[in-house]
Amino acid sequence: MRFLGKAALAAMGLTIFFSDHALAEKITIKDVTGRDVEVNAPVGHVILGEGRQIYFVAALDKNEPFKRIVGWRDDLTKADPESYAAYLAKYPDIAKLPTFGGMKDGTFDVEQAVALKPDVIIMNVDAKTATEEAGYIEKLGKVGIPLVYVDFREKPMENTEPSMRIIGKLFGKEAKAEEFIKFRADNIARVTDILTRENPAKPLVFIERAGGYSDDCCMSFGNENFGKMVEFAGGTNMAKDIIPGTFGTVNPEQIIASNPDQIIITGGNWQGYVPGGDWVGVGYGADEKEALRKLENLTKRPAFTGVKAVREGNVHAIWHQFYNNPYQFVAIQEIAKWLHPDLFKDLDPETTFKELHERFLPLPYKEGYFVSLRAEG
């Protein structure tokens, strides 16, 4: 019997496809919690425990970011509607993707997940307690579905690199993951190297988490996430000794007494969560004029009465979702420019973010992620 080569088959109008999934082999991955998880990789079918995980999926699968995704949580449409709309316009079939509730609120449907036959479920580490209490890992394990934890939110400055390597191994994209990690590290070093050399005084910074999302004031960050980004950018996080964990609150009196030099408020278009709210709608292609109007309005709250940052115009807004994806280096660059404008006058975070899109992401870059009340020039 004579076997035909690929060239002969092509001449006959036939094509053979070899999928990553067909070539999968069992590997052991250590997730960010230290669990050893056996997975058949590269994976062909993935459930995302959060829709915003597309931020890191897209960075490794630029051309076909949804090719592996068989289901995802239903949060992206409300948490980042502009990005969802952009992805939907380019990949209209995502409207048909099955959606899930969250592990933490108990609305994740295990039976639905099993029916989709995923090779892996990727879950954020902040859902770990709820996942374990509900016995989801055991239930999924009985039908051969592994669950892997990653983290871009609880300790992102510590866990972003290992999380990207985990995704790289799952997707068979280890080289692309390392390329992204190097790009991220190099761009953080563009800030930290100068700060190490110049050793400037560190301004006191208050980071308000999701300012205007509710009437309460004020949510903030402890010594991680945006709190740690402030430290990387050459500032002192006002709440680091007030909030013991990653997330927490400070009261208005603490803000007034601390009298911060700079105020940074995280924001996004949260019309789907809080219609008509006072939140600052920065993000993908945002209306910067409207964002500035809303940012200025937030400075009139009692918590900011007489505060130095407000008096001197050092109040800024930044895209909230930097707290939950591997693009934090862009935020670090922007914060560094706000805190140390003379040191970083030649640094352009917009150009950095545009390069990230051109090299790693399927969407074209659109401005709108940052606004500031500081007069330029």
C-alpha positions in Angstrom: 0.0 0.0 0.0 1.4 3.4 -1.0 1.0 6.4 1.4 0.6 9.8 -0.1 2.6 12.7 1.2 1.1 16.1 2.0 2.2 17.5 -1.3 0.4 14.7 -3.2 -2.7 15.2 -1.1 -2.7 18.9 -1.7 -2.5 18.2 -5.5 -5.6 16.1 -5.1 -7.4 19.0 -3.4 -7.2 17.4 0.0 -5.9 18.9 3.3 -5.0 17.4 6.6 -5.5 19.4 9.7 -3.5 18.8 12.9 -5.0 20.6 15.8 -3.2 21.5 19.0 -5.9 19.6 20.8 -5.2 16.4 18.8 -1.5 16.6 19.9 -2.3 17.3 23.5 -0.3 15.4 26.2 -0.8 15.2 30.0 1.3 17.7 31.9 1.4 18.9 35.5 1.0 22.6 36.2 1.5 24.3 39.5 -1.1 27.0 39.8 -0.6 30.2 41.8 -2.0 28.6 45.0 0.7 25.9 44.8 -1.7 23.1 43.7 -0.3 20.5 41.2 -2.9 20.1 38.5 -2.8 17.5 35.7 -4.0 18.9 32.4 -4.0 17.6 28.8 -2.2 20.5 27.0 -2.3 22.4 24.7 -5.9 22.8 25.7 -8.5 23.1 23.0 -11.6 23.9 25.1 -11.5 26.4 27.9 -14.0 28.0 30.3 -13.0 31.4 31.6 -14.1 31.9 35.2 -14.3 35.6 34.4 -15.0 37.4 31.1 -12.2 39.9 31.8 -9.8 37.0 31.6 -9.9 37.7 27.8 -7.3 40.4 28.7 -4.6 37.8 29.1 -6.0 35.3 26.7 -5.9 37.8 23.9 -2.3 38.7 24.7 -1.3 35.1 24.0 -3.7 34.4 21.1 -3.7 37.6 19.2 -5.1 36.3 15.9 -7.8 34.0 17.4 -8.4 34.9 21.0 -11.7 33.1 21.2 -10.8 29.9 19.4 -10.4 27.9 22.7 -13.2 29.6 24.6 -16.3 27.5 25.1 -17.8 29.5 27.9 -17.2 32.5 30.1 -18.6 34.5 33.0 -21.0 37.2 32.1 -19.1 40.2 33.6 -17.3 41.8 30.6 -20.4 43.4 29.1 -21.0 45.5 32.3 -17.5 45.8 33.7 -15.9 47.0 30.4 -18.6 47.5 27.8 -16.4 49.4 25.4 -13.9 46.5 25.2 -16.7 44.0 24.9 -18.3 46.0 22.0 -14.9 46.2 20.2 -14.4 42.4 20.5 -18.0 41.7 19.5 -17.6 43.9 16.4 -14.5 41.9 15.3 -15.7 38.5 16.6 -19.5 38.5 16.3 -19.8 34.8 17.3 -18.9 35.6 20.9 -22.5 36.7 21.4 -23.3 33.0 21.2 -20.8 31.9 23.8 -22.5 30.3 26.9 -22.2 32.5 29.9 -21.9 31.6 33.6 -22.5 33.2 36.9 -19.8 33.6 39.5 -18.3 31.2 41.9 -18.3 33.8 44.7 -22.0 34.5 44.4 -22.9 30.9 44.0 -24.4 31.2 40.6 -21.8 29.1 38.7 -23.6 26.2 37.0 -21.4 23.0 37.3 -23.8 20.9 35.2 -23.6 23.5 32.4 -19.8 23.5 32.6 -19.6 19.7 32.4 -21.8 19.7 29.3 -19.4 21.9 27.5 -16.6 19.4 28.0 -13.8 21.8 28.7 -10.2 20.7 29.0 -9.7 23.2 31.8 -11.5 25.9 33.8 -9.4 29.0 34.6 -10.4 30.7 37.8 -9.2 33.8 39.6 -7.7 33.1 42.9 -10.1 35.4 44.7 -12.8 32.8 44.0 -10.8 30.1 45.8 -12.7 30.1 49.1 -16.1 30.0 47.5 -14.9 27.3 45.0 -13.7 25.1 47.8 -16.7 25.6 50.1 -19.0 24.6 47.3 -17.0 21.5 46.5 -16.6 22.5 42.9 -13.1 21.1 42.5 -14.2 17.7 43.7 -17.3 17.7 41.5 -15.4 18.7 38.4 -12.6 16.3 39.2 -15.0 13.4 39.2 -15.7 14.0 35.5 -12.1 14.8 34.7 -12.2 18.6 34.4 -9.3 20.3 36.0 -9.5 23.8 37.5 -6.5 26.1 37.6 -6.1 29.3 39.6 -4.4 32.4 38.2 -4.1 35.9 39.8 -4.0 39.4 38.4 -5.9 41.0 41.2 -5.1 39.9 44.8 -1.3 40.1 44.4 -0.8 41.1 40.8 2.8 42.5 41.1 3.8 39.1 42.5 1.6 36.7 40.5 1.3 38.2 37.0 4.5 36.6 35.7 3.7 33.1 37.0 0.1 33.4 35.9 1.2 34.3 32.3 3.5 31.3 32.4 0.7 29.0 33.5 -1.5 30.3 30.6 1.4 29.9 28.2 1.8 26.2 29.2 -1.9 25.6 29.0 -2.2 27.1 25.5 1.2 25.8 24.2 2.3 29.5 23.9 5.3 29.5 26.3 7.4 31.6 23.9 4.7 34.2 23.5 4.2 34.3 27.3 7.9 34.9 27.8 7.9 37.6 25.2 5.0 39.4 27.0 6.7 39.0 30.4 9.9 40.6 29.0 7.9 43.5 27.5 6.2 44.1 30.8 9.4 43.9 32.8 11.3 46.2 30.5 8.5 48.8 30.7 8.4 48.7 34.4 12.2 49.1 34.5 11.8 52.3 32.5 10.3 53.7 35.6 12.1 51.9 38.4 15.6 52.3 37.0 15.2 56.1 36.9 13.7 56.2 40.4 16.6 54.1 41.8 19.1 56.4 40.2 17.5 59.7 41.1 15.9 58.7 44.4 13.3 61.5 44.5 11.1 62.4 47.4 8.0 60.3 47.4 4.7 62.2 47.4 1.8 60.9 49.5 -0.9 59.4 47.3 -4.5 58.5 48.0 -5.8 55.9 45.6 -9.6 55.8 45.6 -11.0 52.6 44.2 -14.0 53.0 42.0 -14.8 56.6 43.1 -18.4 57.6 42.5 -19.5 54.0 42.1 -21.5 54.4 45.3 -22.2 57.2 47.8 -19.8 55.7 50.3 -16.3 57.1 50.7 -13.8 55.8 50.3 -12.7 52.4 49.0 -9.0 52.0 48.5 -6.1 49.6 48.3 -3.6 48.3 50.9 -0.1 47.3 50.0 -1.0 45.5 46.8 -2.6 46.1 43.4 -2.9 49.8 42.7 -1.3 50.4 46.2 1.8 48.6 45.0 1.7 50.3 41.6 1.9 53.6 43.4 5.0 52.4 45.2 6.6 51.2 42.0 5.9 54.6 40.5 7.7 56.4 43.2 4.9 57.3 45.6 3.8 56.4 49.1 0.4 54.8 49.3 -1.6 56.6 52.0 -3.7 53.5 52.9 -0.9 50.9 53.1 -0.8 51.1 56.9 -4.6 51.5 57.2 -5.8 48.6 55.1 -4.2 45.3 56.1 -5.1 43.4 52.9 -5.4 44.2 49.2 -8.7 45.9 49.4 -10.5 47.9 52.1 -11.8 51.3 53.0 -10.6 54.5 54.7 -12.9 57.2 56.2 -13.1 60.8 55.1 -11.4 62.0 58.3 -8.3 59.9 57.5 -8.0 61.4 54.1 -8.3 65.0 55.4 -5.9 64.3 58.2 -3.3 62.7 55.9 -3.6 65.6 53.4 -2.3 63.6 50.3 -0.2 65.3 47.7 -1.8 63.4 44.9 -5.2 61.7 44.4 -5.8 59.0 41.8 -9.3 57.7 41.3 -10.0 54.4 39.4 -12.9 54.5 37.0 -14.8 52.9 34.2 -18.1 52.9 32.3 -20.3 51.3 34.9 -23.6 52.2 33.4 -24.6 48.6 33.5 -24.1 48.4 37.2 -24.9 51.9 38.4 -26.9 53.8 35.8 -26.2 57.5 35.8 -23.6 57.1 38.6 -20.9 59.6 39.5 -18.1 57.1 38.4 -15.5 58.5 36.0 -15.9 56.7 32.7 -12.3 56.2 31.6 -11.5 53.2 29.3 -11.3 52.1 25.7 -12.1 55.1 23.5 -13.7 57.0 26.4 -15.1 60.5 26.2 -12.3 62.3 28.0 -14.1 65.6 28.3 -17.0 63.9 30.1 -14.6 62.0 32.3 -12.9 65.2 33.3 -16.2 66.8 34.2 -17.1 63.8 36.4 -13.6 63.7 38.0 -13.8 67.4 39.0 -17.3 66.7 40.4 -15.8 64.0 42.7 -13.3 66.5 44.2 -16.3 68.4 45.8 -17.1 65.7 48.2 -16.5 66.3 52.0 -13.6 63.8 52.1 -11.5 66.0 49.9 -12.2 69.3 51.7 -9.1 71.5 51.8 -6.8 68.6 50.7 -3.5 69.7 49.1 -4.0 67.5 46.0 -7.3 69.2 45.2 -6.0 72.7 45.9 -3.0 72.1 43.5 -5.0 70.2 40.8 -3.1 66.9 41.3 -6.2 64.8 40.9 -6.3 62.1 38.3 -8.4 59.2 37.0 -7.2 55.9 35.6 -8.9 52.9 34.1 -10.1 50.6 36.9 -9.4 47.4 35.0 -5.7 47.8 35.3 -6.3 46.2 38.7 -7.3 42.9 37.0 -5.1 42.3 34.0 -1.4 41.9 33.1 -1.2 45.5 31.6 -0.3 47.1 35.0 3.0 48.4 33.6 1.1 51.0 31.6 -0.6 52.2 34.8 2.8 52.4 36.6 4.2 54.6 33.8 1.2 56.9 33.9 1.3 57.2 37.7 5.0 57.9 37.5 4.4 60.8 35.1 1.8 62.2 37.5 4.0 61.9 40.5 7.3 62.9 39.0 6.6 64.9 35.8 10.1 66.3 35.5 11.8 62.9 35.7 9.4 61.3 33.2 8.7 64.0 30.8 10.0 61.8 27.9 8.0 58.8 28.9 4.8 58.3 27.0 2.4 55.6 28.5 0.0 56.1 25.5 2.8 55.0 23.2 3.6 52.0 25.4 -0.1 51.0 25.5 -0.3 51.4 21.7 2.8 49.2 21.2 1.2 46.6 23.5 -1.9 46.5 21.3 0.2 46.3 18.1 2.4 43.5 19.3 0.1 41.4 21.4 -3.6 42.4 21.2 -6.2 41.9 18.4 -7.9 45.3 18.9 -6.5 48.7 17.7 -5.6 51.1 20.4 -7.9 53.9 21.4 -7.1 56.6 23.9 -9.3 57.3 27.0 -7.7 55.4 29.8 -6.4 58.4 31.8 -7.5 61.9 32.6 -6.0 64.6 34.9 -7.1 67.9 36.4 -3.5 69.1 36.3 -3.0 71.8 33.7 -0.4 70.7 31.2 2.6 72.8 30.4 
